[in-house]
Every structure is written in C-alpha cells, then in structure tokens.
Amino acid sequence: MIHLLKTKTGRLRILAILEGISLLILVFIAVPVKYWLGNPSFVKLMGPVHGSLFLLFLFNTLSVGVEQQWKFRETTWKVILACFIPFGTFYIDYKILSKL
C-alpha cells in the first residue's frame, strides 16, 4: 500500500477507497445510530469527513486527468461519475485506476 503514495494515480486510488469506506460508515453505521438510537453525533462527525473526501477525490481526479492527459470522453468522466454513484469508487478503482 505504501507504493501507492508515490504517484498521483496511487494517491487517487487511496482517496477512492477512503471515500467509499466513509460512505459505508455513514450509511451503515452513523445513520442507523442516528435514527434507531436517537444520537446524531456520529452523523455530524462522519458527514463532513465524507464530504471532504468526496471533494478531494473529485478535484484530484481532475488534476490527475490533466496531468496524465486522460481523454475526457474515455476516462475522466467515468472516474468523476463514479464518485456520484454510491460505492462507485470501489468499482472504478478496480476497473480503471488499478490498471493505470
């Protein structure tokens, strides 16, 4: 996993995984705790974390796309679209980012 930190594409892959994990925590842990136990504090904590990771993934996708000269119609739009689809970052990491 350390080798991923050495390249921008590797860091984008790490962000994709972290963004997906934060969504899993938000949807399957924080939201049930909020509604079943009446405690919204975990949602208040994880919401901004997930939002920040989402924005970091989006901006880094654009940055890597420009730097690596990805063709927008072939690669960049798919990676951007993935962050708008729940858990799409896991899929896009497996299908596209791991092969770059």
Secondary structure, DSSP 4 states (H G I P E B T S, - for coil): -GGGGGSHHHHHHHHHHHHHHHHHHIIIIIHHHHHHH--THHHHHHHHHHHHHHHHHHHHHHHHHHHTT--IIIIIHHHHHHTTSTTHHHHHHHHTGGG-
